[in-house]
Each structure stands twice: as C-alpha cells, then as structure tokens.
C-alpha cells in the first residue's frame, strides 16, 4: 500500500500516519529522516545533499527524488509506504509520478485531511493558554502566529496538490475536524473499500488479458487462412491455363496429319488460344506463390506452340512439293 497524506499543519497527519504504519505494516517516509539517513550512509545522492546542506542551500527536488528512489527499494518498504513531507509542490508531485511510473509502481490513494483553519487557530490558542496557565513551556513553533504563517505557506505551495491528485483520480477527502478515532475509522473504511475493489479488479484484469490473447490467436489463424486462400485460388487458374494451352498447341499438330488446310485453319485459333491463356496466366502471377508456375507454363506453352508451328509449316511445304510433282 502506497499512500500520501495531505493537509495543513495541525490537521493530524502525523497521528494518522503512525496508526496506518502499525495497522498495515508499512513504513512512514519522512523527507528529513531520509536525507539524514542518506547522508549518514554516504550514498552518492546523500553525499550530494550533504555538500548542498553544508553550504546552507536548499536540497533541490531531483536530489530528494533520488533519495526517495533509493529508499523505496529497501526491504522494509516492499509492503508499501506513507510519504510524509513530500511532495509539497506540484513539480515535486510530477517528479514523484515519473519516479513511480519508471519503477512500475502506483499510489493507492492520496488522503486529504480537510480542516477549518479558523478552528485550528482557535485550538492552538486554547492549548497555548492552558499550557501557560499550568506553567509549562510553550514551543516556539507551536503558537498561533507561527501556525498562521505555516497555513499561508500551505495554501500557496501545497494546496494545489489537491487539484493535481483529484484530476488523476487518486484523491480521497476526509473531514479532519472529526475526533482522532473517527478520522482513523473513516480512513480504514476507505482503504478497505480500495482493497476490495483491487481484489475484484485483479481477476477481471487477468480474464481480460486471457480473452485478449485468445482473440489475438484466433485473429492470427484467420489471417493465415485468408492469406492462403488467394494464393490457392490464384494457382487454380494457372493450372487450368496450362492445360488449355497444352490442348491448344496439340490441335494444329493433330490437324496437320489430316490435311494442310485444316492444319492452317487450326493453327490460327490455337495461336489465339495460347495468347488468351497466356494473358490469364499473367494475371494469375500476381500471387507470389503461383508466379513461378505461371512463368514456367508460359515458357512451355510458347515452346510447344513454336514447335507445332514448325511442324505445320513442314507439313505444308511437304504437301506443296508432292502436289507440284504430281502436276
């Protein structure tokens, strides 16, 4: 399970994150903790961050994204994680989107704890007043003045993330003004519903992939059959043409035996028949598989026709000589 908790300071994100960690066995990834751990470990990204921080600069987004990339590869993050303090801006969210896409991971949900800022300020003022009455020390960052500045910063930088994740369909908004227990229960219901939807979606996706493979195979088979049919169909007229051509060229030779006149007469339609069949054969050559057979048939038909014509001519010459002698 991979989650992001959004909400202004004082919305109760830290409390809810801890409860989610305990319930789902996931890790809470704090940007500050990750930076310190990377620096201590001496990783390439950690060393780069160390140099920047030593110079008093702000660690750029690409360095933070690099640290997150390394961190979510660790064994304890395999079950999932909650990002705390990142992303804070839309460019950071887009960089995170790219990172998860490259790792073939996705966010399960972005949970926004929506609160009333005036009520938050009232709560802080009441708590600070009570602490002072009891003589307790009030933290410098836990005052209405500091909270007002932090809320203004949240509105300017982080609130646009609500629209970013809403557009992507990841956002779930929960009323953060409810009691801690009620907020926890609402988050649990949402995550349970998401888990149920995922368990239903998995077999559906598997079935869809199976159907797609079946359809693909069927289409491939059909395509192969369709490819064979035109070739076989084209081959038929070629064989037919060859038979007709053979028959046609035999006619003049047969006729020559009877008489020269008949031979001459038979030679003309034979020649026409050969040409006609040759044309049909030429059309059939469009099918690649039949091309060679057609060429061979035409060659054979031409040779036979020439041979038949020579035979007819010889017969005619011989007959003419015999008639001349008789006269």
Rosetta blueprint (number, residue, H / E / L):
1 X L
2 X E
3 X E
4 X E
5 X E
6 X E
7 X L
8 X L
9 X L
10 X L
11 X L
12 X L
13 X H
14 X H
15 X H
16 X H
17 X H
18 X H
19 X H
20 X H
21 X H
22 X H
23 X H
24 X H
25 X L
26 X L
27 X E
28 X E
29 X E
30 X E
31 X H
32 X H
33 X H
34 X H
35 X H
36 X H
37 X H
38 X H
39 X H
40 X H
41 X H
42 X L
43 X L
44 X H
45 X H
46 X H
47 X H
48 X H
49 X H
50 X H
51 X H
52 X H
53 X H
54 X H
55 X L
56 X L
57 X L
58 X L
59 X L
60 X L
61 X H
62 X H
63 X H
64 X H
65 X H
66 X H
67 X H
68 X H
69 X H
70 X H
71 X H
72 X L
73 X L
74 X L
75 X H
76 X H
77 X H
78 X L
79 X L
80 X L
81 X E
82 X E
83 X E
84 X E
85 X L
86 X L
87 X L
88 X L
89 X L
90 X H
91 X H
92 X H
93 X H
94 X H
95 X H
96 X H
97 X H
98 X H
99 X H
100 X H
101 X H
102 X H
103 X L
104 X L
105 X L
106 X L
107 X L
108 X L
109 X E
110 X E
111 X E
112 X E
113 X E
114 X E
115 X L
116 X L
117 X H
118 X H
119 X H
120 X H
121 X H
122 X H
123 X H
124 X H
125 X H
126 X H
127 X H
128 X H
129 X H
130 X H
131 X H
132 X H
133 X H
134 X L
135 X L
136 X L
137 X L
138 X L
139 X L
140 X L
141 X L
142 X L
143 X L
144 X H
145 X H
146 X H
147 X H
148 X H
149 X H
150 X H
151 X H
152 X H
153 X H
154 X H
155 X H
156 X H
157 X H
158 X H
159 X L
160 X H
161 X H
162 X H
163 X H
164 X H
165 X H
166 X H
167 X H
168 X H
169 X L
170 X L
171 X E
172 X E
173 X E
174 X E
175 X E
176 X L
177 X L
178 X L
179 X L
180 X H
181 X H
182 X H
183 X H
184 X H
185 X H
186 X H
187 X H
188 X H
189 X H
190 X H
191 X H
192 X H
193 X H
194 X H
195 X H
196 X H
197 X H
198 X H
199 X H
200 X H
201 X H
202 X H
203 X H
204 X H
205 X H
206 X H
207 X H
208 X H
209 X H
210 X H
211 X H
212 X H
213 X H
214 X H
215 X H
216 X H
217 X H
218 X H
219 X H
220 X H
221 X H
222 X H
223 X H
224 X H
225 X H
226 X H
227 X H
228 X H
229 X H
230 X H
231 X H
232 X H
233 X H
234 X H
235 X H
236 X H
237 X H
238 X H
239 X H
240 X H
241 X H
242 X H
243 X H
244 X H
245 X H
246 X H
247 X H
248 X H
249 X H
250 X H
251 X H
252 X H
253 X H
254 X H
255 X H
256 X H
257 X H
258 X H
259 X L
260 X H
261 X H
262 X H
263 X H
264 X H
265 X H
266 X H
267 X H
268 X H
269 X H
270 X H
271 X H
272 X H
273 X H
274 X H
275 X H
276 X H
277 X H
278 X H
279 X H
280 X H
281 X H
282 X H
283 X H
284 X H
285 X L
286 X L
287 X L
288 X H
289 X H
290 X H
291 X H
292 X H
293 X H
294 X H
295 X H
296 X H
297 X H
298 X H
299 X H
300 X H
301 X H
302 X H
303 X H
304 X H
305 X H
306 X H
307 X H
308 X H
309 X H
310 X H
311 X H
312 X H
313 X H
314 X H
315 X H
316 X H
317 X H
318 X H
319 X H
320 X H
321 X H
322 X H
323 X H
324 X H
325 X H
326 X H
327 X L
